[in-house]
């Protein structure tokens, strides 16, 4: 969510961020987050399509939260006001990267602004959750529940865990044999009694089913965001390999405390319902598997750093290879041209030329022996023609006699 929108979206006359969010200067981070969620949902463009005022208020709320949710920016604002922030370029852009998972609810808006973010949960579902008006079904550890959820709707489940289960770790997973498209969501308890979105995982095809899982194992777990690699491939297919591991992103929540935790399955399809089965498991029975996951992800992170260095080497070698192959093509073309010219010269010596007057090359080669014969054997009376005829007759008779002998 490191996207940015330009400053003209922000009102020219800036109000105090605390005033915009209706919180006091000593408000906690959780209170600020709760206020932001409520106001953002209230002014969300999906709910106020024909209200430019609501759109501007939504941008103002997001801008204010981008300040107060960042400890350093909040300190700077408290000390020197907007002037301290403007020196860092706050007047030019809103950095949405620090808004965290809570900001995923506004992906539809950012897509309209040209930022390529996946479709996410509808504002109506998130508002109902935040108001605490959703129905939560129990999902005991070690059991599974199946159902069908309508498009753009969600089924909520409460998973209650004790101290031992919390220490061992929890795995929540959902599958769909019908290969439905859905999202697995995790909600934090809000101070006002509702639930705020904290994590979301999109279903992906795994074998003959679609599935999504969340792992709370007391160490940093990562999710693979395939969109990162897809964007890299679209820009440069050769770079796709090097960006393949860049999609490995850390999950915001790595452990659950004893108590009841809220999960949901969201129908992420605009045309049909999603069929699913959800279950919650204690990771104690998967100790070997979790250790293997920890080891493999550590290897992947090391490999990602290696690939970043290797990419620079590869690019350098590729540039040199391109230079050499270009020279190869040029040298080949040069040699081919020289040999072609050489062959052309050779042909000028060997190819028969057409007759030109009395001295064609073809006629001269056939007439020269006869002329030499005439010069060497003149007739006695000086008549070369008579001698020529006699010679021809003698030559004929000799050949005829020889032929008669062979026949006899």
GINORMO-V64864 format. One line per field, one symbol per residue. phi: phi as a letter, one per 30 degrees, with the letter a starting at -180 (. if undefined). psi: psi as a letter, one per 30 degrees, with the letter a starting at -180 (. if undefined). burial: 1 if it has 9 or more other ideal C-beta (glycine too) atoms within 8 Angstrom, else 0. Layout:
phi=???
psi=???
burial=???
//
This chain:
phi=.ddbbdeeddedddceeddddhbddcddddddddddedddddceedcbecbddddddddddddddddddceddddddddbideddddciddcacdcdcdidedddcdddddddjcdbddbdddddddddddiccdccdbdeicbbcabcddhbbccbcccbcddddddjbbbbbbbddhdcabccbcddcdcjcbcdcbbbddbdbicbcaabbbcbibdcccccddddddddddaeddeddceddddcdddbcaccekcbcbaccdcbdcbdccabcbcbddedbeddddddddddddddddddddddddddddddddddddddddedddddddedddddddddedddcddcddbicbdddddddceddddddddbdddcicdddddddddddddddddeddddddd
psi=hglkkleffkkejklkeeeefhllfgkleeeeeeeeeeeeeegkfffhegjeeeeeeeeeeeeeefeffjeeeeeeeeegafeeeffggffflkjgfgfafffffgeeeeefggkjklkakleeeeeeeefgglkjkkikkgllklakklkglkkkkkjkkaeeeeeflkkklkljfghlklkkkkklklfgfakkkelkkkklkjbglklklkkigglkklljjfeeeeeeeeejeffeeffefffjkkkfkflklkakkkllkkjhkffllkklkklkkkfefheeeeeeeeeeeeeeeeeeeeeeeeeeeeeeeeeeeeeeeeeeeeeeeeeeeeeeeeeeeeefefkkllkjbfhleeeeeffeeeeeeeefillegfjfeeeeeeeeeeeeeeeeeeeeeee.
burial=101010000100001011011010001000111111111110111111000001111111111111111100110110000101110001001101001011111111111000001001101011111101010010101000100010111111111110001101111111110001011111100100011111111010000011111111100011100011101110000011011011110010111000001111111110001111111111100100010011001001101100110110010001000000000000000000000000000000000000000001011100000000110000100001011101100000000000000000
//
